[in-house]
Amino acid sequence: MCGITGYIGSKDPLRNSLDNLKKLEYRGYDSAGVLFYGEGGFKLERAVGKFENLDKKVASMKGVGGYVAIAHTRWATHGEPSEKNAHPHFDCKKKIYAVHNGIIENYRELKTKLEKAGHKFKSETDTEVLPHLIEWYLNKGEKDFFTAFTKALTEIRGAYSFLVVNVLEPKRIYFAKLGSPLVIGTNKGEHLIASDPTALAGVAKQVMYLEEGQRGYCEAEECVVVPKKPKPEDLLLTLEEAKKGKYPHFMLKEINEVPNILKAGLLGRLKAQNGIVKLGGLDMIAKRLKGVKRLEIVACGTSYYASLIGELLIEEMTDLPVEVSIASEFRYKQNPLKRDTAYLFVSQSGETADTLAALRKVNEKKLLSLGLVNVIGSTIARETKAGVYNRAGAEIGVASTKAFLSQLSLFALVALYLAKNKNNENYKKLVKELEIIPEKIKKVLKKSEEIKKLAVKYQEYNNFLYLGRGYNYPLALEGALKIKEIGYVHAEGYAAGEMKHGPIAMVDPSFPIVAIITKNRLYEKMMSNLEEIKARGGKILAIATEGDKLIKKVANDVIYVPATLEQFEPMVNVIPLQLFAYHFAVLRGYDVDKPRNLAKSVTVE
């Protein structure tokens, strides 16, 4: 969850490490800290709260000599957000400093052992045990620091990416990775280390993605990795992708990027004129896919809701039965894993801890694992047998928006790719409609100010019920999640047909209903559900199809969207839900890009 960076080179290590850390603030904003070589030796600076508090604190400082700095932005797991719990943490002699992303599960056991040996701890964090443990091995007579570091790692259970500095070796950064992502950027005369490639956008031409269990150290000119050095890869992420540009928030920028990223995602994959869908990432296992009798999709959060829509798409277009599982439940289920089943793992970051653990459970059985991820070179992308990339670019806002849309688009492509009958009229219609979805989304984006006015009208409400049916039911779940994530209000997503089985008891004028009621085969059923709500004094905000006059007789407010095929309605209908949540939260004065208690990449269980 946390973000870590390191810099080794001659180009102002302090400024470089902090500039890169700023791009990772979405990973945690409880506190931040940095260790750098400055005038008079190594300096440690830490601050509570967002990155900007640390940045102000060190604004007048400069790193001199030494060529080294490590920095950290924290999402708290052990110990409250405070300066003493901020990273970097150090040993008794203040010679060994460490930053950490992950969780040390046996830290209490290790801390007790070290305290009995006379070590004094300054924080409540799990991370602090590492520098003390290294110190313990050095005190026992181990002369080589890297060996002491390696031995310390063998005692740690859990997930981690570590950066460690030994002040007696001021031109070297030690690192280790197990269960939490870590990448190394390589330039002439410098190395840059970070939790994910976003931090290195615009400053590193190539990166090395560390594999599980790898460790080593970087100097300005050389980087040693054991047991095997990864091959450097071109970093495709641009600096522009990591900036807000003309928009006040990343979230609004990313929502407005949707038409272009969908076009990019379809390019070369969809040829509407001849009805061809080509997915190179699946072509390599095409023969094996023909033997698959069942598909299980595994995901978390927004990716899980996208997967529920994917389930409906794939089942409708193929004869495959599909099941969707929450990753944190799947990994502990005692269910038998079957050879005739393909397992599809969906994650924006490609680093989600529970999804990754579920993948490894499948890989242990040597079963067919597939990935649908956004971040190129991510762990899930590398550990699945085959898969497809989102092509959504960097998503900085913590609440997922454009990645969700790109996932829906990819699920549509996968369903069309797997479809058994590609010559019927329905298939041809779907292919043609998918190609023009980006243009229909553009029309909805123009309604942002209209939606903002509705957000003003509803901003005092603290409870919402989101309703949908068919393809729009999972969308109701996602809509409720968005306003919870950034608006901090109670919201539930529900299948409208289930209203009479309990939720209708909550209906009153103070509990507005957001209803997704676009024109499809379940329209009349949905309308009946809304009539029941209206009869009981419920207030209704409807997402409806352009030209639907009947809905105005039932709903208090309506946001109209262009008509599309039922299968693709979620891609059009989600935009008003995202914009409503965005404007609602901004009006309430919340930081929509950095919602409290959340982090972009959930890399710990």
Phi and psi in degrees as a GROMACS rama.xvg file:
@    title "Ramachandran Plot"
@    xaxis  label "Phi"
@    yaxis  label "Psi"
@TYPE xy
-71.3171  166.624  CYS-2
-115.951  134.541  GLY-3
-129.861  146.036  ILE-4
-139.584  155.44  THR-5
-144.628  149.968  GLY-6
-137.258  134.3  TYR-7
-134.576  114.935  ILE-8
165.168  -168.479  GLY-9
-107.216  1.0633  SER-10
-95.616  62.9831  LYS-11
53.242  78.7838  ASP-12
-54.0482  -38.9289  PRO-13
-60.0022  -52.8231  LEU-14
-66.8344  -39.7696  ARG-15
-64.5457  -44.7614  ASN-16
-64.6076  -38.7426  SER-17
-73.0955  -39.8208  LEU-18
-59.97  -39.9937  ASP-19
-71.6241  -36.1908  ASN-20
-64.7673  -37.1511  LEU-21
-56.007  -35.8199  LYS-22
-71.4  -11.92  LYS-23
-106.761  7.14481  LEU-24
-60.3845  -25.6416  GLU-25
-63.8884  -11.9482  TYR-26
-82.8185  -10.632  ARG-27
166.965  139.581  GLY-28
-143.944  37.8064  TYR-29
-84.7273  -32.4519  ASP-30
-166.75  170.983  SER-31
-150.028  154.612  ALA-32
-158.625  162.638  GLY-33
-148.831  143.869  VAL-34
-117.315  130.248  LEU-35
-148.789  161.3  PHE-36
-89.825  114.086  TYR-37
-124.186  -167.47  GLY-38
-61.3314  124.919  GLU-39
88.4395  2.73429  GLY-40
120.82  -162.149  GLY-41
-71.6667  140.3  PHE-42
-124.828  138.734  LYS-43
-115.206  125.288  LEU-44
-130.323  134.26  GLU-45
-138.544  152.391  ARG-46
-149.087  144.742  ALA-47
-80.7979  146.404  VAL-48
93.3515  -155.207  GLY-49
-71.3318  164.41  LYS-50
-51.484  -38.995  PHE-51
-57.9595  -28.7799  GLU-52
-66.6777  -40.1451  ASN-53
-69.2648  -42.7946  LEU-54
-59.0974  -41.4049  ASP-55
-64.9419  -37.975  LYS-56
-64.3531  -33.7919  LYS-57
-107.896  9.36529  VAL-58
-54.5026  -36.9142  ALA-59
-92.041  -1.46118  SER-60
-90.524  158.454  MET-61
-136.368  140.995  LYS-62
-82.4843  132.065  GLY-63
-128.272  134.829  VAL-64
59.8144  -175.089  GLY-65
72.0721  -30.7442  GLY-66
60.2953  21.7097  TYR-67
-139.717  145.177  VAL-68
-158.099  145.273  ALA-69
-130.595  144.42  ILE-70
-142.272  163.901  ALA-71
-153.677  137.877  HIS-72
-119.027  132.923  THR-73
-107.162  135.515  ARG-74
-110.764  111.357  TRP-75
-66.916  131.36  ALA-76
-118.641  -48.8487  THR-77
-118.503  114.315  HIS-78
93.5746  140.756  GLY-79
-65.7364  159.152  GLU-80
-64.3956  114.572  PRO-81
-159.292  166.589  SER-82
-66.0518  -39.2165  GLU-83
-67.3056  -26.6234  LYS-84
-91.1441  -5.00944  ASN-85
-72.0749  147.409  ALA-86
-84.3102  162.418  HIS-87
-72.2892  152.772  PRO-88
-107.903  159.749  HIS-89
-139.73  169.102  PHE-90
-87.7592  -173.334  ASP-91
-64.1533  -37.1698  CYS-92
-90.1588  -0.366441  LYS-93
55.0997  45.2239  LYS-94
-111.636  -22.4437  LYS-95
-121.68  124.329  ILE-96
-123.9  142.516  TYR-97
-140.185  143.679  ALA-98
-119.07  154.13  VAL-99
-151.037  137.197  HIS-100
-118.746  122.033  ASN-101
138.367  -161.5  GLY-102
-138.888  129.699  ILE-103
-93.0428  104.763  ILE-104
-69.4526  -31.3493  GLU-105
-103.75  28.9125  ASN-106
-65.6198  -32.4891  TYR-107
-64.0037  -43.4932  ARG-108
-60.5621  -46.1271  GLU-109
-67.3036  -39.9873  LEU-110
-62.9808  -42.6371  LYS-111
-60.7763  -44.7318  THR-112
-60.1387  -43.989  LYS-113
-71.0325  -38.2953  LEU-114
-63.5782  -38.2357  GLU-115
-63.4332  -28.0241  LYS-116
-85.3098  2.24877  ALA-117
101.766  3.85087  GLY-118
-75.9809  137.404  HIS-119
-106.15  124.971  LYS-120
-100.136  143.827  PHE-121
-106.457  -13.7374  LYS-122
-128.811  178.105  SER-123
-102.809  8.61067  GLU-124
-85.6854  159.31  THR-125
-75.4533  -30.1166  ASP-126
-60.3482  -35.0373  THR-127
-60.7149  -21.1583  GLU-128
-64.8134  -28.811  VAL-129
-64.0826  -55.4147  LEU-130
-59.278  -34.6412  PRO-131
-68.9351  -36.3284  HIS-132
-68.1524  -40.1616  LEU-133
-62.2144  -45.3095  ILE-134
-58.724  -40.1958  GLU-135
-59.2983  -44.6254  TRP-136
-67.5691  -37.2579  TYR-137
-65.3826  -39.425  LEU-138
-65.8374  -28.1795  ASN-139
-76.4812  -6.21411  LYS-140
116.641  -1.99953  GLY-141
-68.9507  120.36  GLU-142
-89.7373  -27.7546  LYS-143
-91.24  122.18  ASP-144
-63.5308  -42.3727  PHE-145
-62.9641  -37.2989  PHE-146
-65.6898  -42.1712  THR-147
-62.7527  -41.6076  ALA-148
-60.6972  -46.5222  PHE-149
-62.9699  -43.5382  THR-150
-63.8428  -38.3393  LYS-151
-61.8773  -41.071  ALA-152
-61.8108  -33.8174  LEU-153
-66.1243  -19.9515  THR-154
-89.9275  -10.3271  GLU-155
-92.8656  129.402  ILE-156
-109.021  135.782  ARG-157
134.512  -156.794  GLY-158
-117.932  140.85  ALA-159
-160.364  152.105  TYR-160
-130.087  126.218  SER-161
-117.738  143.185  PHE-162
-122.107  131.406  LEU-163
-132.506  136.768  VAL-164
-121.003  131.727  VAL-165
-103.989  115.88  ASN-166
-63.3189  -17.703  VAL-167
-78.9943  -9.92331  LEU-168
-126.865  74.0999  GLU-169
-72.5074  2.9979  PRO-170
-122.946  36.6537  LYS-171
-150.633  140.327  ARG-172
-119.32  126.5  ILE-173
-92.2092  149.463  TYR-174
-145.772  159.728  PHE-175
-156.931  148.405  ALA-176
-136.58  129.979  LYS-177
-155.796  104.59  LEU-178
84.704  -13.2099  GLY-179
-125.684  140.97  SER-180
-70.1502  150.947  PRO-181
-157.021  130.686  LEU-182
-126.967  150.035  VAL-183
-120.115  121.376  ILE-184
-88.597  139.209  GLY-185
-120.48  121.753  THR-186
-130.187  164.789  ASN-187
-63.7375  121.061  LYS-188
78.5339  13.0374  GLY-189
-162.657  154.559  GLU-190
-130.968  142.168  HIS-191
-125.289  133.709  LEU-192
-122.846  140.125  ILE-193
-156.606  163.559  ALA-194
-65.6119  -35.6503  SER-195
-151.918  164.673  ASP-196
-62.2062  -21.9886  PRO-197
-53.3339  -38.9496  THR-198
-64.6258  -24.6864  ALA-199
-100.948  3.63337  LEU-200
-59.3128  126.914  ALA-201
82.9122  -5.48194  GLY-202
-124.933  -13.7663  VAL-203
-130.21  133.866  ALA-204
-84.4802  -33.162  LYS-205
-132.638  152.502  GLN-206
-134.093  154.008  VAL-207
-112.377  123.437  MET-208
-89.0823  113.848  TYR-209
-70.3052  141.982  LEU-210
-92.2018  167.963  GLU-211
-57.9024  132.789  GLU-212
82.3064  -1.00662  GLY-213
-78.7615  148.128  GLN-214
-150.037  171.042  ARG-215
162.525  -154.971  GLY-216
-151.401  152.559  TYR-217
-118.203  137.557  CYS-218
-116.521  177.472  GLU-219
-59.2183  -43.6484  ALA-220
-98.9208  -14.2512  GLU-221
-141.494  147.141  GLU-222
-133.012  122.952  CYS-223
-104.419  126.97  VAL-224
-128.015  130.379  VAL-225
-121.819  146.752  VAL-226
-80.7916  -16.1928  PRO-227
-148.388  133.621  LYS-228
-75.3704  126.208  LYS-229
-67.3294  153.707  PRO-230
-75.8162  129.153  LYS-231
-62.5262  142.954  PRO-232
-125.723  150.38  GLU-233
-63.0501  135.888  ASP-234
-88.6293  111.194  LEU-235
-85.9387  -15.4329  LEU-236
-69.6974  132.99  LEU-237
-99.9266  158.157  THR-238
-62.9622  -35.646  LEU-239
-59.0547  -36.296  GLU-240
-64.4257  -25.6344  GLU-241
-93.68  9.34889  ALA-242
-116.52  152.672  LYS-243
-76.9065  -21.5003  LYS-244
63.8546  -133.329  GLY-245
-80.7738  -4.97623  LYS-246
-91.2407  147.242  TYR-247
-71.8599  -22.6352  PRO-248
-141.326  150.581  HIS-249
-60.3571  -37.5413  PHE-250
-59.0499  -46.1505  MET-251
-66.2655  -40.6387  LEU-252
-58.4541  -45.2261  LYS-253
-71.3713  -33.7627  GLU-254
-63.5914  -42.5429  ILE-255
-73.1194  -15.6574  ASN-256
-79.6537  -11.5224  GLU-257
-54.0729  -50.1422  VAL-258
-55.2292  -42.4133  PRO-259
-70.6621  -38.7281  ASN-260
-72.799  -30.1213  ILE-261
-67.5064  -41.3849  LEU-262
-60.5367  -42.6163  LYS-263
-63.471  -37.7488  ALA-264
-69.6042  -26.1348  GLY-265
-89.3859  -20.5002  LEU-266
-60.1744  124.958  LEU-267
79.2201  -9.44818  GLY-268
-105.243  -29.9628  ARG-269
-122.29  121.824  LEU-270
-120.632  93.1085  LYS-271
-64.0781  -32.1305  ALA-272
-60.2174  -40.2281  GLN-273
-111.745  8.24204  ASN-274
69.5413  26.5775  GLY-275
-95.667  132.98  ILE-276
-118.138  121.163  VAL-277
-121.442  123.403  LYS-278
-125.453  97.221  LEU-279
-56.7831  -33.5011  GLY-280
-67.1683  -19.9746  GLY-281
-103.277  -20.3512  LEU-282
-56.5553  -35.9619  ASP-283
-66.305  -19.7051  MET-284
-119.576  22.597  ILE-285
-55.0827  -42.9828  ALA-286
-62.6741  -42.0558  LYS-287
-67.4651  -35.6336  ARG-288
-62.853  -30.8209  LEU-289
-64.5661  -24.936  LYS-290
-89.0126  -2.16112  GLY-291
-75.2289  130.653  VAL-292
-104.681  -11.1575  LYS-293
-157.908  150.41  ARG-294
-126.329  132.084  LEU-295
-119.876  125.27  GLU-296
-103.447  134.934  ILE-297
-125.944  129.141  VAL-298
-162.922  175.904  ALA-299
-132.62  155.099  CYS-300
55.5153  -134.328  GLY-301
-58.5559  -37.301  THR-302
-62.0326  -32.8323  SER-303
-65.7156  -43.8572  TYR-304
-66.2991  -38.4147  TYR-305
-60.8763  -37.7457  ALA-306
-67.3367  -33.2979  SER-307
-63.1443  -37.301  LEU-308
-70.6628  -39.0516  ILE-309
-58.7568  -39.0889  GLY-310
-56.9687  -47.4453  GLU-311
-63.948  -42.2785  LEU-312
-62.6185  -49.2712  LEU-313
-67.9738  -41.9559  ILE-314
-65.0206  -34.6507  GLU-315
-70.5951  -36.1798  GLU-316
-96.5766  -9.98783  MET-317
-131.551  179.881  THR-318
-103.422  18.0252  ASP-319
-83.4873  127.266  LEU-320
-73.4886  137.64  PRO-321
-124.872  138.269  VAL-322
-126.111  139.869  GLU-323
-113.718  130.167  VAL-324
-123.289  142.939  SER-325
-73.4973  128.337  ILE-326
-57.0636  -41.4223  ALA-327
-66.562  -20.283  SER-328
-91.8617  -41.9575  GLU-329
-56.5621  -43.4596  PHE-330
-64.3373  -20.3919  ARG-331
-109.564  -1.13058  TYR-332
-68.1426  146.546  LYS-333
-92.1798  18.7961  GLN-334
-69.3113  143.178  ASN-335
-72.6623  131.544  PRO-336
-86.1014  133.264  LEU-337
-114.299  145.012  LYS-338
-69.6372  -24.4872  ARG-339
-87.8126  8.43675  ASP-340
-109.306  135.899  THR-341
-97.737  139.895  ALA-342
-114.481  119.764  TYR-343
-107.966  121.631  LEU-344
-107.134  122.909  PHE-345
-114.514  125.64  VAL-346
-159.531  131.401  SER-347
-61.9757  -53.3791  GLN-348
-74.8555  -28.2414  SER-349
74.4344  11.7743  GLY-350
-128.226  2.79498  GLU-351
-55.9829  123.042  THR-352
-58.9323  -47.8939  ALA-353
-67.1844  -39.7834  ASP-354
-66.1424  -39.6328  THR-355
-65.6759  -40.8951  LEU-356
-64.5444  -38.966  ALA-357
-64.1458  -40.9222  ALA-358
-59.5024  -45.3745  LEU-359
-66.6803  -29.812  ARG-360
-62.3574  -41.888  LYS-361
-70.2192  -43.4845  VAL-362
-63.7164  -32.5946  ASN-363
-58.688  -32.3724  GLU-364
-88.6292  2.27695  LYS-365
56.8125  41.0548  LYS-366
-96.2167  170.219  LEU-367
-76.6737  113.322  LEU-368
-113.527  133.166  SER-369
-122.819  153.018  LEU-370
-124.048  143.069  GLY-371
-129.515  95.9574  LEU-372
-133.052  163.175  VAL-373
-99.894  -41.0478  ASN-374
-82.1888  116.198  VAL-375
-65.5669  133.931  ILE-376
81.6824  2.81741  GLY-377
-67.2505  165.113  SER-378
-61.6443  -44.4603  THR-379
-63.6921  -39.3358  ILE-380
-60.6988  -37.6245  ALA-381
-80.8481  -28.0574  ARG-382
-96.3239  -10.5626  GLU-383
-82.7867  156.168  THR-384
-71.6991  -32.1328  LYS-385
-161.664  171.955  ALA-386
169.994  -171.664  GLY-387
-136.445  137.007  VAL-388
-88.55  147.237  TYR-389
-65.7091  -38.8606  ASN-390
63.8383  33.7482  ARG-391
-90.1362  -9.13582  ALA-392
73.6253  -176.395  GLY-393
-65.5245  131.105  ALA-394
-113.109  109.034  GLU-395
-91.3738  -40.7506  ILE-396
-56.1061  134.437  GLY-397
-63.3254  -43.5286  VAL-398
-75.7215  118.416  ALA-399
-69.5334  132.944  SER-400
-129.626  -70.8355  THR-401
-67.4852  -30.2873  LYS-402
-64.8052  -37.5657  ALA-403
-60.4977  -46.6224  PHE-404
-62.3508  -42.0849  LEU-405
-66.8518  -33.3819  SER-406
-64.4072  -42.9159  GLN-407
-61.4687  -42.468  LEU-408
-62.2118  -41.8141  SER-409
-67.6705  -38.3724  LEU-410
-61.7154  -38.7441  PHE-411
-62.7408  -43.1002  ALA-412
-63.975  -44.2242  LEU-413
-61.6189  -43.028  VAL-414
-62.1465  -43.824  ALA-415
-66.6722  -38.4727  LEU-416
-61.4307  -39.5967  TYR-417
-87.8202  -9.41119  LEU-418
-54.2357  137.393  ALA-419
-77.9086  -40.0853  LYS-420
-110.826  102.246  ASN-421
-102.875  14.4723  LYS-422
-114.304  -7.45636  ASN-423
-80.1576  166.509  ASN-424
-65.5225  -37.1328  GLU-425
-60.7555  -44.0277  ASN-426
-60.3206  -45.954  TYR-427
-62.3882  -39.9813  LYS-428
-60.0624  -45.6197  LYS-429
-61.7915  -44.8291  LEU-430
-60.9863  -47.0812  VAL-431
-64.34  -40.5104  LYS-432
-69.0544  -39.514  GLU-433
-59.2273  -36.3643  LEU-434
-63.8414  -31.325  GLU-435
-100.647  2.81827  ILE-436
-56.6675  -42.1697  ILE-437
-55.1167  -37.3933  PRO-438
-68.7218  -35.8051  GLU-439
-69.2633  -34.5259  LYS-440
-65.9959  -37.9651  ILE-441
-55.2975  -40.5581  LYS-442
-62.6613  -39.7123  LYS-443
-69.0839  -37.9138  VAL-444
-60.0722  -27.9984  LEU-445
-69.297  -11.2714  LYS-446
-91.271  11.6946  LYS-447
-56.9145  -45.0485  SER-448
-66.645  -37.8812  GLU-449
-61.1609  -42.719  GLU-450
-68.7728  -34.3138  ILE-451
-60.6227  -41.1776  LYS-452
-61.3496  -37.5918  LYS-453
-69.3503  -36.7458  LEU-454
-61.6623  -38.2137  ALA-455
-58.8559  -43.2474  VAL-456
-64.2155  -34.3665  LYS-457
-105.342  4.64355  TYR-458
-69.1136  -16.4363  GLN-459
-87.1479  -7.98734  GLU-460
-80.667  143.507  TYR-461
-114.722  3.09269  ASN-462
-139.039  135.707  ASN-463
-138.017  146.561  PHE-464
-120.377  122.525  LEU-465
-101.757  128.728  TYR-466
-124.499  142.944  LEU-467
-159.866  167.708  GLY-468
-135.993  154.985  ARG-469
60.9782  -131.041  GLY-470
-62.3575  -22.8541  TYR-471
-88.4418  -5.85587  ASN-472
-68.528  -51.4529  TYR-473
-59.1445  -29.0677  PRO-474
-66.8235  -34.8536  LEU-475
-62.2439  -38.7892  ALA-476
-63.5373  -43.5462  LEU-477
-67.3228  -40.6355  GLU-478
-60.5332  -43.0194  GLY-479
-63.9974  -40.142  ALA-480
-61.7882  -42.1533  LEU-481
-61.4512  -45.0046  LYS-482
-74.3237  -25.4819  ILE-483
-68.9841  -45.1693  LYS-484
-61.6742  -44.2102  GLU-485
-112.704  -17.1947  ILE-486
-101.716  -11.3568  GLY-487
56.2213  40.6322  TYR-488
-120.393  160.501  VAL-489
-74.9459  127.817  HIS-490
-147.262  142.739  ALA-491
-125.676  140.677  GLU-492
-101.132  138.63  GLY-493
-147.147  149.068  TYR-494
-73.6398  122.431  ALA-495
-58.3479  -32.3756  ALA-496
-66.6406  -14.094  GLY-497
-92.8409  1.56311  GLU-498
-53.0463  -43.9715  MET-499
-71.0556  -10.1652  LYS-500
-96.9866  31.7583  HIS-501
140.126  -57.2242  GLY-502
-60.365  -25.5308  PRO-503
-61.3892  -20.0086  ILE-504
-65.2567  -23.9661  ALA-505
-85.8694  -10.0412  MET-506
-67.4443  123.624  VAL-507
-160.925  171.552  ASP-508
-60.2122  -18.0936  PRO-509
-93.9076  5.98501  SER-510
-127.976  81.0436  PHE-511
-64.8705  148.774  PRO-512
-108.815  126.274  ILE-513
-99.2266  111.334  VAL-514
-110.876  126.545  ALA-515
-96.9295  103.206  ILE-516
-132.386  57.4269  ILE-517
-78.1822  160.042  THR-518
-71.1076  108.333  LYS-519
-151.59  -171.871  ASN-520
-65.827  -15.4353  ARG-521
-105.388  12.0545  LEU-522
-57.2832  -50.2134  TYR-523
-64.0999  -38.533  GLU-524
-61.7431  -44.1396  LYS-525
-64.6866  -39.666  MET-526
-61.6208  -39.9967  MET-527
-61.6647  -39.7984  SER-528
-61.9862  -39.3021  ASN-529
-71.8145  -34.6962  LEU-530
-59.3553  -39.5658  GLU-531
-63.6606  -37.7047  GLU-532
-69.1852  -44.9312  ILE-533
-60.6174  -39.8633  LYS-534
-61.5058  -21.3404  ALA-535
-106.906  17.4774  ARG-536
81.2587  14.88  GLY-537
-74.1844  145.669  GLY-538
-94.3066  129.077  LYS-539
-119.992  126.163  ILE-540
-108.098  116.054  LEU-541
-108.111  141.099  ALA-542
-99.5872  112.732  ILE-543
-133.035  163.913  ALA-544
-78.9236  139.024  THR-545
-51.2045  135.037  GLU-546
92.6354  -6.42222  GLY-547
-81.1311  101.225  ASP-548
-85.6258  -26.4814  LYS-549
-62.5683  -35.6387  LEU-550
-61.2593  -28.6911  ILE-551
-65.7065  -20.9642  LYS-552
-76.6342  -16.562  LYS-553
-111.237  -42.9059  VAL-554
-87.2302  147.919  ALA-555
-76.67  -35.6618  ASN-556
-141.521  149.379  ASP-557
-135.221  135.231  VAL-558
-111.399  118.519  ILE-559
-91.7417  142.348  TYR-560
-129.441  157.031  VAL-561
-64.3007  149.576  PRO-562
-70.4379  144.779  ALA-563
-151.357  176.671  THR-564
-67.437  146.256  LEU-565
-51.5498  -39.5338  GLU-566
-63.5365  -26.3636  GLN-567
-108.129  5.09787  PHE-568
-55.627  -40.7924  GLU-569
-56.6863  -33.2229  PRO-570
-67.7729  -31.9871  MET-571
-85.8238  -41.9382  VAL-572
-73.0465  -22.8172  ASN-573
-72.8184  -26.053  VAL-574
-59.1381  -49.0351  ILE-575
-60.0166  -34.3876  PRO-576
-65.7475  -42.2231  LEU-577
-66.1843  -44.9504  GLN-578
-66.8162  -37.8961  LEU-579
-62.9648  -46.3763  PHE-580
-62.1718  -41.5013  ALA-581
-61.246  -54.4081  TYR-582
-64.7592  -38.0652  HIS-583
-57.721  -47.9647  PHE-584
-69.1169  -41.2989  ALA-585
-62.061  -43.1933  VAL-586
-60.9892  -31.1053  LEU-587
-82.734  -3.09137  ARG-588
86.3381  20.7928  GLY-589
-95.7271  153.143  TYR-590
-84.1541  98.439  ASP-591
-69.1462  -25.0211  VAL-592
-78.4563  -23.5421  ASP-593
-131.817  65.0635  LYS-594
-63.3239  145.38  PRO-595
-59.5648  142.682  ARG-596
69.164  2.52546  ASN-597
-112.823  155.096  LEU-598
-135.234  154.798  ALA-599
-65.2658  -47.8685  LYS-600
-113.24  116.617  SER-601
-91.2517  91.6594  VAL-602
-101.985  9.21612  THR-603
-127.257  153.084  VAL-604
